[in-house]
Amino acid sequence: MRTVAALLVMLLLAPAIVGCFGAEKSLPEEEVSAFTTLCESGIPRETWYHYANATDAVNVTSLFNGTDVLVGDNVPVCANGTYYSIGISTFEPTIGITSADNLYMSSWGNGQNGATAIIRCSGLIGMVGTLDYTCEDVYNPPAVPVANSNDPYVYVDPWTDRIMKFDMHALLGMTVEWSDDEGESWSPPTVATGWSVQDHQTIASSPYNALLHQTTWVFCVNGNYPYPICSASQDGGATWGPELPGAPASCNSGGLTGHMIGSNNGNFYRGNPSCDGESYSIYRSTNGGLTWSEHRLPTETTGTADTWNFEEAQVYPDEEDNVHAMWIGADNFPYYSYSRDEGDTWSDPMMIAPPAGLVGTGFPAIAAGDSGRVAFAYLGDSGNDTWNGYISVITDAFAEHPLITTVQLNEFGDPLDRTPECGYNRCGGFGDFIDILIDQYGRPWFGLSHNIVDEGIYGSMMLGPTLRGPVTNLTALPVGGPQTLGGSP
């Protein structure tokens, strides 16, 4: 009887035992997200996908605040960063890109007779497979080279491909030279000097109606005045008009200004402290640089940086004339806002640094491609004064929650500088500013310096989303980095 009873008990317990073992087999599978199989070998250590305020997108559901945000153009694409040396030093590097896919960078004091060199790098754009590019000085003037510049500057007119070499000489004068054949030949220098102190110049063009050239050219200098001073050329740089105020007459913004840029609609924009000195503003000219209006950025919640490059509020219009602005806040982190009405009103600011444990950032630069496509460049301290280069991109700035993709250009263990507070001060080859542009294929190129070895470098994305055309992956570039230092391959 005991045996029969035991068998009955086992039969009664069997379903429960089977149910327990069955529960183990039906455990929920690991959630598959848009990032799970994004990169073949996993997301690189130097890449972050995030939303504003360093909110890690990989570790949260795509249902952000109840809305599926990773749709349309606001989608993740596998990304990774690197850099390529130009093989020579630079200082305050400005860059240019022509439609022939050549990259240009200014190089202080490394040209003929100590003149400013204009370094042309061919083969970087479109490079596939193995490292194969060349960088050389193409500044070869018809007469004696213009003496070395205190502030070297190069700019390429995106509407005509004219390369402008713009030099400031000991605060006293400006000279302009240009090339219409990829730097193979240069015009004689023209004098672009007025009554003010000449320093911290910036130059740009736009298709605003000009009398004797396809584009109008405008340059601004700090002028040692309550506001920047600007002058325009309607013949491609051969002659220049009088220096006029670069702000409303009652403005007291101070003279230093961020890089100026022209828009497809003919407007010019530059960043500058506000007229009351309490904020950042974007200044706009709709008449070829003759007069300027102030448009304050929304810095009430971010504050403004109290560093050497505090004045560098940066601005760039996209192909549809939306205006994008970037600045460093009081916390030394980068912020972004956009305007869809030429600067009259601005979106709420976004903090765009990645969840990478950064201590602070500096040296902001911005560029835009197609509508709502933006690239940001800056330096960041990952701890103990380890300064790295970063590119952050947004492929749909007008989305409710824009996805930000950030890459660190130099690998961990290969810092660009170790000087205390480098990103907050004039530092090595960074000088007062750095530069970023987007090529015709939608790839960002960041001109800066590897200060440890004193060489100019181009930072870019080996892989990443296109900032022009449909959002897809860029054609893969070969790995650069330290192997390119000491001269291009």
C-alpha positions in Angstrom: 0.0 0.0 0.0 2.9 2.3 0.8 4.3 1.8 -2.7 1.0 2.6 -4.3 0.6 5.8 -2.2 4.1 6.9 -3.2 3.3 6.4 -6.8 0.1 8.4 -6.5 2.0 11.3 -4.9 4.6 11.3 -7.7 1.8 11.4 -10.3 0.2 14.4 -8.5 3.5 16.3 -8.3 4.7 15.6 -11.9 2.8 18.5 -13.6 4.3 21.0 -11.1 7.8 19.6 -11.6 7.4 19.7 -15.4 6.1 23.2 -15.1 9.1 24.4 -13.1 11.5 23.0 -15.7 9.4 24.4 -18.5 9.5 27.9 -17.0 13.3 27.9 -17.4 13.0 27.1 -21.1 10.5 30.0 -21.7 12.7 32.8 -20.2 12.4 36.0 -22.3 15.1 36.4 -24.9 17.5 39.3 -24.7 15.8 42.4 -26.3 17.0 43.2 -29.8 17.4 46.9 -30.4 18.5 49.1 -33.4 22.0 48.9 -32.0 22.4 45.2 -31.4 23.8 44.3 -34.8 24.6 47.8 -36.0 28.4 47.2 -36.4 29.8 43.9 -37.5 32.3 43.7 -34.6 30.2 45.6 -32.1 30.1 49.4 -31.4 33.7 50.7 -31.2 35.0 51.9 -27.8 35.5 55.4 -29.3 31.9 55.7 -30.5 28.7 56.8 -28.7 25.1 56.9 -29.7 23.1 59.3 -27.5 20.4 61.9 -27.1 20.8 65.4 -25.6 22.4 65.8 -22.2 24.6 62.7 -22.7 21.6 60.3 -22.5 22.9 56.9 -23.7 20.7 55.7 -26.5 22.1 52.1 -26.5 21.0 51.4 -23.0 17.5 52.7 -23.3 14.6 51.6 -25.3 13.9 53.2 -28.7 10.5 54.2 -27.2 11.9 57.4 -25.9 9.3 59.3 -23.8 6.6 57.2 -25.3 7.5 58.0 -28.9 9.4 55.8 -31.3 12.2 58.2 -32.3 14.6 56.0 -34.3 12.6 56.4 -37.6 13.1 58.3 -40.9 16.4 60.1 -41.0 16.8 59.8 -37.2 18.3 56.3 -37.4 21.7 54.9 -36.2 24.4 54.1 -38.6 27.7 52.2 -37.7 30.3 54.9 -37.1 34.0 55.1 -36.2 36.5 57.9 -36.2 40.2 58.4 -37.1 42.7 61.0 -38.3 45.2 61.6 -41.1 48.3 63.7 -40.7 49.3 66.4 -43.3 52.9 65.8 -42.4 53.7 69.3 -41.3 52.7 71.6 -38.4 49.8 74.0 -38.4 48.5 76.9 -36.2 44.9 78.0 -36.0 44.0 75.7 -38.9 41.4 76.8 -41.3 40.4 74.4 -44.1 38.7 74.3 -47.5 37.3 71.7 -49.8 37.0 72.1 -53.6 34.6 70.2 -55.9 37.7 68.4 -57.3 37.8 66.6 -53.8 41.0 68.4 -52.7 41.4 69.4 -49.0 43.3 72.6 -48.1 44.7 73.6 -44.7 46.7 76.7 -43.7 50.2 76.1 -42.3 51.8 78.9 -40.4 55.4 79.8 -41.5 56.1 76.6 -43.5 55.9 78.0 -47.0 58.5 79.6 -49.3 60.8 82.0 -47.4 58.8 81.3 -44.3 55.5 82.4 -45.8 52.2 80.8 -44.8 51.9 77.5 -46.6 48.7 76.3 -48.2 48.7 72.5 -47.8 46.7 70.6 -50.4 45.9 67.0 -49.6 44.8 64.9 -52.6 43.4 61.4 -52.3 42.0 61.6 -48.8 38.4 62.2 -50.1 37.4 59.0 -51.8 40.3 57.0 -50.4 39.5 53.2 -50.2 41.3 50.1 -49.2 44.8 51.3 -48.2 46.3 54.6 -47.1 47.2 56.4 -50.3 47.1 60.2 -50.2 49.6 63.1 -50.7 49.9 66.5 -49.0 52.0 69.3 -50.4 52.4 73.1 -50.2 50.9 74.6 -53.3 51.5 78.3 -52.5 53.8 79.3 -55.3 53.2 83.0 -56.0 54.3 84.7 -59.2 56.6 87.1 -57.3 58.1 87.2 -53.8 55.9 85.3 -51.4 53.8 87.4 -49.0 55.5 87.5 -45.6 54.4 85.1 -42.9 51.0 85.8 -41.4 50.3 86.3 -37.7 46.9 84.8 -38.3 46.9 82.5 -41.4 43.5 81.8 -43.0 42.4 79.8 -46.0 38.9 79.7 -47.4 37.3 78.0 -50.4 34.3 79.6 -52.1 31.8 76.7 -52.4 30.0 78.4 -55.3 33.1 79.1 -57.5 36.0 76.9 -56.0 38.2 80.0 -55.7 40.8 79.5 -52.9 41.4 82.6 -50.8 44.6 83.0 -48.9 44.0 85.7 -46.3 46.9 87.0 -44.2 47.1 89.4 -41.3 50.4 91.2 -40.7 51.3 92.4 -37.2 47.9 93.9 -36.5 48.5 96.5 -39.2 47.4 95.1 -42.5 45.7 92.4 -44.5 46.6 90.8 -47.8 44.5 88.6 -50.0 45.6 86.2 -52.8 43.6 83.6 -54.6 43.8 80.6 -56.9 41.2 79.4 -59.4 43.1 76.2 -60.4 43.4 74.1 -57.2 46.5 76.1 -56.0 48.6 75.7 -59.1 48.8 79.4 -59.7 48.1 82.5 -57.5 47.0 86.1 -58.1 49.3 88.9 -56.9 48.4 90.1 -53.4 45.8 92.8 -53.0 45.6 95.0 -49.9 42.5 94.6 -47.8 43.2 97.1 -45.0 41.1 99.9 -43.5 41.4 102.2 -40.6 41.0 99.7 -37.8 43.4 97.3 -36.0 43.6 94.1 -38.0 43.3 91.0 -35.9 41.4 87.7 -35.6 40.0 87.9 -39.1 37.4 85.7 -40.7 36.3 85.6 -44.4 33.4 84.1 -46.3 31.4 84.4 -49.5 27.8 84.1 -50.6 25.8 84.3 -53.8 24.6 87.8 -52.8 24.5 90.0 -56.0 28.0 91.2 -56.8 28.9 93.6 -59.6 31.9 91.9 -61.1 32.0 88.4 -59.6 29.7 85.5 -59.1 29.8 85.9 -55.3 30.2 88.7 -52.8 33.1 88.4 -50.4 33.1 89.8 -46.8 35.9 89.8 -44.2 35.6 90.9 -40.6 38.3 91.8 -38.0 38.1 92.6 -34.4 39.1 96.2 -35.1 40.0 97.0 -31.5 36.5 98.5 -31.4 33.2 97.9 -29.5 32.2 95.5 -32.3 33.8 93.8 -35.3 34.6 95.8 -38.4 33.8 94.3 -41.8 34.6 95.0 -45.4 33.1 93.6 -48.7 34.5 92.9 -52.2 32.3 92.7 -55.3 35.1 91.6 -57.6 36.3 88.4 -56.0 38.9 90.0 -53.7 40.6 92.4 -56.1 39.3 95.5 -54.3 37.5 96.1 -51.0 35.0 98.6 -49.8 35.3 100.7 -46.6 35.4 99.1 -43.2 32.0 99.3 -41.6 30.5 98.3 -38.3 29.7 94.5 -38.1 26.9 95.1 -35.6 24.2 97.6 -34.9 25.6 101.1 -34.1 24.7 100.9 -30.4 26.2 97.4 -29.9 29.0 96.8 -27.5 29.7 93.2 -28.2 33.5 93.3 -28.3 35.5 92.7 -31.4 36.4 89.0 -31.4 34.1 86.9 -33.6 33.6 83.3 -34.6 34.0 82.1 -38.2 31.7 83.8 -40.7 29.8 81.9 -43.3 27.5 82.6 -46.3 24.2 81.0 -47.0 22.6 79.9 -50.3 20.1 82.8 -50.0 22.9 85.3 -49.9 22.9 86.0 -46.2 26.1 86.2 -44.1 26.2 85.0 -40.5 28.8 85.1 -37.7 28.8 84.5 -33.9 29.8 87.1 -31.4 29.0 88.0 -27.8 25.7 89.8 -27.5 25.5 93.6 -27.6 25.1 93.8 -23.9 27.9 91.3 -23.3 25.8 88.9 -21.3 25.1 86.2 -23.8 26.0 84.9 -27.3 24.4 86.2 -30.5 24.4 85.5 -34.1 24.8 88.5 -36.4 23.2 88.5 -39.8 23.7 90.6 -42.9 21.2 90.5 -45.7 22.9 93.1 -47.9 26.4 91.8 -48.6 28.0 92.8 -45.3 27.0 96.5 -45.3 24.8 96.3 -42.2 24.3 93.6 -39.5 21.4 92.7 -37.1 21.7 90.9 -33.8 19.9 87.6 -33.0 20.4 86.4 -29.5 21.0 82.7 -28.8 19.0 80.9 -26.1 21.7 80.8 -23.5 19.5 81.6 -20.4 19.9 78.0 -19.1 23.3 77.2 -20.4 25.3 80.3 -19.6 28.5 81.2 -21.5 32.0 79.9 -21.1 34.6 81.9 -19.2 37.6 80.7 -21.1 40.1 82.1 -23.6 37.9 81.3 -26.6 34.7 82.5 -24.9 33.6 84.5 -27.9 33.5 81.5 -30.3 29.8 81.1 -30.8 29.8 79.3 -34.1 27.2 79.2 -36.9 26.5 77.4 -40.2 23.5 77.4 -42.6 22.4 74.2 -44.2 21.5 73.8 -47.8 17.9 74.9 -47.1 19.0 78.0 -45.3 18.2 76.7 -41.8 20.7 78.2 -39.4 22.6 76.0 -36.9 24.6 77.4 -33.9 27.0 76.0 -31.4 28.6 77.4 -28.3 30.3 76.4 -25.0 28.2 76.9 -21.9 29.2 78.0 -18.4 29.8 74.3 -17.6 32.4 74.0 -20.4 30.2 71.7 -22.4 29.0 72.2 -26.0 25.4 73.3 -26.7 23.4 73.5 -30.0 20.3 75.3 -31.2 18.8 75.8 -34.7 16.7 78.5 -36.4 14.3 77.9 -39.3 13.7 81.6 -39.8 17.2 83.0 -40.5 18.0 83.5 -36.8 14.9 85.3 -35.7 13.9 82.5 -33.3 15.8 79.5 -31.9 15.1 76.0 -30.7 15.7 75.1 -27.0 19.4 74.4 -26.5 20.7 70.8 -26.4 23.9 69.7 -24.7 25.5 67.5 -27.4 28.6 65.9 -25.7 28.5 62.0 -25.4 28.2 59.9 -22.3 32.0 59.4 -22.3 32.9 60.8 -18.8 34.3 64.1 -20.2 35.5 66.7 -17.7 35.0 69.6 -20.1 35.2 70.7 -23.7 36.4 73.7 -25.8 37.2 75.0 -29.3 33.7 74.5 -30.9 33.3 74.4 -34.7 30.2 73.5 -36.7 29.2 72.7 -40.3 25.9 71.7 -42.0 25.0 69.7 -45.0 21.5 68.9 -46.2 18.5 70.2 -44.3 18.8 69.2 -40.6 22.2 67.5 -41.1 24.8 68.9 -38.7 28.4 68.1 -37.7 30.1 69.5 -34.6 33.8 69.5 -33.8 35.4 70.1 -30.4 38.1 69.1 -28.0 37.3 67.2 -24.9 39.2 66.3 -21.7 38.6 62.6 -20.8 40.4 63.1 -17.5 43.8 64.2 -16.1 44.2 66.8 -19.0 43.9 64.1 -21.7 42.6 66.2 -24.6 41.0 64.3 -27.5 39.2 65.4 -30.7 35.5 64.7 -31.2 33.0 64.8 -34.0 29.3 64.6 -33.2 26.7 64.4 -36.0 22.9 64.7 -36.2 21.0 63.5 -39.2 17.6 64.9 -38.2 18.0 68.0 -36.1 14.3 68.7 -36.3 13.2 65.4 -34.8 11.6 65.5 -31.4 14.6 63.7 -29.9 17.5 63.9 -32.3 19.9 61.0 -32.2 23.6 62.1 -31.8 26.4 60.0 -33.1 29.8 60.9 -31.6 33.3 59.5 -32.5 36.6 60.2 -30.8 39.2 60.7 -33.5 42.2 59.6 -31.6 42.4 56.2 -29.9 42.7 56.0 -26.1 46.4 56.2 -25.3 47.1 58.6 -28.2 46.0 62.0 -26.8 46.2 65.2 -28.9 47.5 67.2 -26.0 48.3 66.8 -22.3 48.7 70.5 -21.4 46.6 71.5 -18.3 43.3 73.2 -19.4 44.4 73.0 -23.1 40.8 73.1 -24.4 40.1 76.3 -22.4 43.1 78.3 -23.5 45.3 79.1 -26.6 47.1 75.8 -26.9 49.7 74.6 -29.3 48.6 74.3 -32.9 45.0 74.9 -32.0 45.7 78.6 -31.4 42.4 80.5 -31.2 40.3 78.2 -33.3 39.9 75.0 -35.4 37.7 74.2 -38.4 35.2 71.7 -39.8 33.5 71.2 -43.2 31.4 68.6 -45.0 32.4 67.3 -48.4 30.1 66.8 -51.3 29.5 63.1 -50.3 28.3 64.1 -46.8 31.5 63.2 -44.8 32.8 65.7 -42.2 36.4 66.8 -42.2 37.8 68.3 -39.0 41.0 70.4 -39.3 43.1 70.5 -36.1 46.5 69.7 -34.7 48.2 66.7 -33.0 50.0 68.9 -30.5 52.1 66.0 -29.1 54.0 65.7 -32.3 53.2 69.2 -33.7 51.5 68.1 -36.9 48.3 69.2 -38.6 45.7 66.5 -38.9 42.3 65.9 -40.6 39.9 64.1 -38.3 37.0 62.2 -40.0 34.6 59.3 -39.8 35.9 56.1 -41.3 32.3 55.0 -41.2 29.3 57.0 -40.3 26.0 58.5 -41.6 26.0 60.6 -44.8 25.1 64.3 -44.1 24.0 64.8 -47.7 21.5 62.7 -49.7 19.7 59.7 -48.2 20.9 58.7 -44.7 23.1 55.7 -45.3 26.6 54.6 -44.5 29.6 56.5 -45.9 32.0 54.6 -48.0 34.6 53.1 -45.6 37.9 54.9 -45.3 41.1 53.0 -44.2 42.3 53.4 -40.7 44.6 56.4 -40.1 45.9 57.4 -36.7 49.5 57.4 -35.5 50.8 55.4 -38.5 50.2 58.6 -40.6 52.3 60.9 -38.3 55.6 62.0 -39.6 54.4 62.5 -43.2 51.6 61.3 -45.4 52.0 57.7 -46.7 
